[in-house]
């Protein structure tokens, strides 16, 4: 296999693993064990072409995928009881920290 294909496969594996971890965190939030979760990775501060680079967009995509998996796919706005404004549901990912080292 060529290096580009191996890099794509590694990135997909990383995203699946991160989504799986986020599913666990979303379940913990749903059960009231935690209020939210965050991510800090040296990979977030690496240049895009680096083998270990991770995009903040990938992190957000994994968080949304995990939320949808735990929520059951229904993420449409729900009506608030007190003032009838729409309340948008979202992932419990609270922080993406970009290390500066």
C-alpha positions in Angstrom: 0.0 0.0 0.0 1.2 3.5 -0.7 1.7 6.1 2.0 -1.4 8.2 1.2 -3.7 5.2 1.4 -2.1 4.1 4.8 -2.5 7.7 6.1 -6.2 7.7 5.1 -6.8 4.3 6.7 -5.1 5.5 9.9 -7.2 8.7 10.0 -10.4 6.7 9.5 -9.4 4.3 12.3 -8.6 7.3 14.6 -12.0 8.8 13.8 -13.8 5.6 14.5 -11.9 5.2 17.8 -12.6 8.8 18.8 -16.3 8.4 18.0 -16.5 5.3 20.1 -14.9 7.1 23.1 -17.3 10.0 22.6 -20.3 7.6 22.6 -19.2 6.5 26.1 -19.0 10.2 27.2 -22.4 11.0 25.7 -23.9 8.0 27.6 -22.2 9.2 30.8 -23.7 12.7 30.3 -27.1 11.2 29.6 -26.9 9.2 32.8 -25.8 12.3 34.8 -22.3 11.1 35.6 -20.6 14.0 33.9 -21.7 17.4 32.5 -19.6 17.3 29.4 -16.2 16.4 28.0 -13.3 17.9 26.1 -10.3 17.0 23.9 -6.7 18.0 24.1 -4.2 16.5 21.7 -0.9 17.5 20.3 -2.2 16.3 17.0 -4.5 19.4 16.9 -1.6 21.8 16.7 0.3 19.9 14.0 0.3 21.0 10.3 -2.3 19.4 8.1 0.2 17.3 6.2 1.8 15.7 9.3 1.0 12.0 9.8 -0.2 12.6 13.3 -2.2 15.8 12.6 -5.9 15.8 13.7 -8.3 18.5 12.5 -10.7 20.2 14.9 -13.3 19.6 12.2 -12.7 15.8 12.6 -13.2 16.1 16.4 -16.5 18.0 15.9 -17.7 15.4 13.3 -16.9 12.6 15.7 -18.8 14.4 18.5 -21.9 14.8 16.4 -21.7 11.2 15.2 -21.5 10.0 18.8 -24.4 12.3 19.9 -26.6 11.0 17.0 -25.7 7.4 17.9 -26.6 7.9 21.6 -29.7 10.1 20.9 -31.0 7.7 18.3 -30.8 10.0 15.3 -33.5 12.4 16.3 -31.7 15.7 16.8 -34.5 18.1 15.6 -35.3 21.1 17.7 -37.7 20.4 20.6 -40.2 22.9 22.0 -39.4 24.4 25.4 -42.3 24.1 27.8 -42.0 27.6 29.4 -41.7 29.9 26.4 -42.2 27.8 23.3 -38.8 28.7 21.9 -37.0 26.0 20.0 -34.3 24.3 22.0 -31.5 22.8 19.7 -29.9 19.7 20.9 -26.2 19.3 20.6 -23.2 17.2 21.5 -21.9 17.4 25.1 -18.4 18.2 23.8 -17.5 21.4 25.6 -13.8 22.0 25.0 -11.3 21.5 22.2 -7.9 22.6 23.5 -5.1 23.3 21.1 -1.8 22.8 22.9 0.9 25.4 22.2 3.9 23.2 22.8 
